[in-house]
């Protein structure tokens, strides 16, 4: 059942609404999306629904299944492992670069994510935690000052969104996730590129282990 808040649809585009619903698990992997059903639930015409679905398909979040309609994709354990393998390399590079170029303002921005994440974790707000987690990792790429790294990380984030909400729902993972983010910031502040890169890679590997564990538990 999709949790509908019409005010959210009015404030944001249909695409943003559907993307966030997929990312937070309100719309689950394997769920079928129909233009008519969504138009009725969201109180909009089919045109913005059609355009939103097209964009989601371009990003690899949904796919057309013959005779069944549009479905949110379900990532296999193999694909999740491959996704995190690439993410590990990229985030390691971002952390290495930041260790070389960071400023007090950059560190303050990253610490801001930590403060917000702790509040969301203690409130058990999975949606907010997913938002903050995504923001932290995108910030790492953006602050590294490598434009191409930022673009690629944004592309990966749409796929990571499919497993993030279930990953963060695992008992104890949110607080461990925050501690690992703190470790990354500390490593960046050390100005040791190798240390920062290895710390970021460690975090991604732990995230991958947790995501794969959730997939196995769900089978």
C-alpha positions, -999 to +999 in steps of 0.1 A: +000+000+000+015+034-010+014+060+017-001+090-001+004+125+011-012+148-015+006+178-001+039+162-009+028+158-045+018+194-047+051+205-033+073+182-054+071+167-088+055+133-094+089+120-102+104+132-069+075+117-050+078+083-067+116+082-064+114+089-027+086+063-023+109+037-039+139+048-019+121+047+014+104+014+007+068+028+005+069+014-030+087-019-028+109-039-052+088-060-075+057-038-070+037-030-102+031+007-111+001+016-133-006+050-148-043+048-140-038+037-104-011+063-096-031+091-113-061+083-091-041+080-059-021+112-065-049+132-080-030+141-112-033+133-149-016+104-166+009+127-184+031+135-154+028+099-143+040+087-177+069+112-177+080+102-141+079+065-150+100+072-181+127+089-160+126+061-134+132+036-162+161+056-176+177+054-141+172+017-140+147+018-111+117+004-130+113-019-160+085-028-184+076-064-180+056-079-210+019-084-202+025-073-166+032-036-168+059-015-151+076-030-121+101-017-096+133-036-102+146-062-077+183-063-073+198-097-070+226-104-045+250-105-073+240-071-086+241-056-051+276-070-047+287-055-080+271-021-072+290-019-039+322-030-055+321+001-077+310+023-049+339+012-027+364+023-053+347+056-059+342+065-023+377+055-015+389+080-041+366+107-028+379+103+007+415+103-005+410+136-024+392+152+005+422+143+028+443+165+005+419+194-001+395+197+028+388+229+047+373+236+081+340+245+063+340+211+045+345+192+078+317+213+094+294+204+066+301+167+070+297+169+108+263+185+102+252+152+086+264+133+117+243+155+140+212+151+119+217+113+115+220+108+153+187+126+159+170+105+131+184+073+144+172+078+180+138+088+166+139+056+145+131+076+114+143+053+085+132+077+058+152+106+074+181+083+079+182+073+043+180+109+032+209+119+054+230+089+045+225+096+008+234+133+014+266+124+033+279+102+005+270+126-023+287+154-002+319+133-001+320+132-039+310+169-043+335+182-019+363+162-035+361+188-064+361+160-090+331+168-112+330+134-129+332+116-095+302+136-083+282+127-115+289+090-113+281+089-075+248+105-081+240+079-108+249+051-084+229+066-056+196+059-075+205+022-075+217+022-039+183+037-030+167+003-037+185-013-008+192+015+015+159+016+035+160-021+042+197-020+050+193+008+076+163-010+091+186-038+104+189-037+142+219-017+153+230-007+118+220+030+119+243+037+149+271+017+134+267+035+102+270+068+120+302+057+138+317+047+105+309+081+090+326+097+120+357+075+113+357+087+077+357+123+088+384+117+113+405+100+086+400+129+062+411+153+089+443+133+094+454+144+059+466+109+053+452+099+018+458+062+023+442+061+057+411+081+044+407+059+014+409+027+034+385+039+060+359+049+034+364+015+017+359-003+050+326+015+055+313+006+021+323-031+026+304-031+059+274-016+042+276-042+015+277-070+041+246-057+057+227-052+024+235-087+013+225-101+047+191-084+044+186-099+009+193-134+023+170-129+052+142-118+028+145-149+006 
